[in-house]
Amino acid sequence: MFKNQSGQVRAGWLILLAGIAMFLVQTIFTIPGIILLVMTEAANMVNTSTSDVMATLDEHPWITLFIQGGGTAGGILITLLLWRFVNKMSLKELGIRGSGKDFGFGLLLGAISITIIFILLMMTGNVELINGFSRPEFTAYTLAFAIMFILVGFFEEMFFRGYVISTMLSRGNKKWVIYVVSALLFSIVHATNPNVSMIGLINIALVGILFAYMFDVTNSLWLPIGYHMTWNYFQGNVFGFAVSGTTPHGIYNVSTAVGNKLWTGGAFGLEGGLMATILILAGFIATNLYAKRKGDIQEDRMLKG
């Protein structure tokens, strides 16, 4: 039950252990930020509801970074510790390898994908630009969430692609099982996000498969890390869309009230709309062309099965 035919602890148990440890450590790492928020807003937080607390937190970008970034940093730390001392494997085996070209292409592809979605939604009248291109609004969130999404890009790719995929790979799981499990886990953890939708969860699973494919064909986490960072940042902090249901703080501000939620994603953000589905699928083509040009796609790929 606990071990496979080779005497190894099964991947499912290791992933379950990692998930529990992740929850505990991330919770602990958010506590200092929560204490700081309470000390800062003690007089205004008596008998307040959860939504009021979130609204109060929204007024403090650096405390938000301290809380959410702290939890994310804790997630990075526990992933590294589990990988080193439980899985007993190296950073290179986790996927921290490859070239800066992969990272750069990932950053570029994520930014271009969101920009294309924004342009198409503007052209079709599904979004309205509020402050205009000549009047960008730079705030503390512009920098605070740049740091946040850097941490998120590293953490989520190191865990959901690096840890989960590499753990399952080391136990001899089939390629399609690895893809599906990593994508489903990635989608499930977003199921409690505000304003979640079925299309949103499907798109998150789909982009999880894209991230797995990026990891597969380059044998490195750098491409999905880069894509993940700019995909999130350009959504929320450049063009002002919600990111998986969270409040946007864009340099530009958009209204989706005039548009069709089926395309815009509504309150959940672009990931809840079909326009994102199309660009995620286009990401597979772009990644394939990049990997072929770079010479990464070979017969002995990492996840070949």
Steps between C-alpha positions, in 0.01 A plus 500: 500500500769746599780370277523396138656180362844662511469568873455876450240703686223563248485842336148564630610475863797730443278756328239477778772551763633797303151649473440478876845641578440775246174606664654510848816684403323754282254571783786556745681732259190721462466558875751790530319690225160435656630631835631811324160555335320466834742742667459750216121480474399383849252782554327434168481121521268450797196290406591506132406230253743306282414718201569814707836360606587432135396855408721635779791285385450631149600846625844376606706368207816437700315318779323298229842410363621417852206263557458336160866526402598359837277198447638455150860524624413235758369281218829535311698414812303187592507378139879523500530332841268214408675447170844495661431303818192285422541436128879529545554652157681807364376836374597397149274196529219730620528690171720796597720461195513622143580833343396861542350481151218280634425750776510794259271327251258413779487862618442618143235239419298567815504877441411469131217255574325733745561802275338319205197410715471863612521633142244249370257581782544872432448456126182299553358748752511254791709725725516873552826678586431741784811714545641500146843401370639850555408494870659194663451477875809378684442407864674309777322191367692535172823406681356295789320261267797475265681346798192294587461348155871422480462298820177337376662405169788330677291331769217360289730371228749353747220316678232409243740433214838441664402306812180329387614406150853398596374294796254314278764459230743342748228243585451400137154650443374531144544832324127571457435422868774744604356775281143448622578470871725807511241706307206386715684577823588843363135567417362362827708736717343793312146374562458712815604825327242783493253503209619160378331357190496166323668645190758652730585167660514331159734771369722471806523124445574565132775749576631244752532254211675772298746557785562126521560492123746789529683311775493184292637632171771722651587271793504814714267710716628832369257533209182438707634718783548793264163453329321468835650826629402723209167324438394602853668840511373625165148389590478669838762774509531619144151468351299490822311171470430280802754218538320175586235702681732730695475880497689665210729801540597586145706774346198515273147436620235320300130437539358167387141605575440575131627161385393139480620307807549196282791685336622730777468261794309762700599542866731198492720668241627397159559142613123459526442583133527323167747755364752367752420145388598590144828664603591214734457260207712733287763471772545132417575589137741779596679273748529220246645735236743648752617159621548371145696809401714465812544126439338390827244258356673166466402135516626457857298778665482505877136393525491271199266217577 
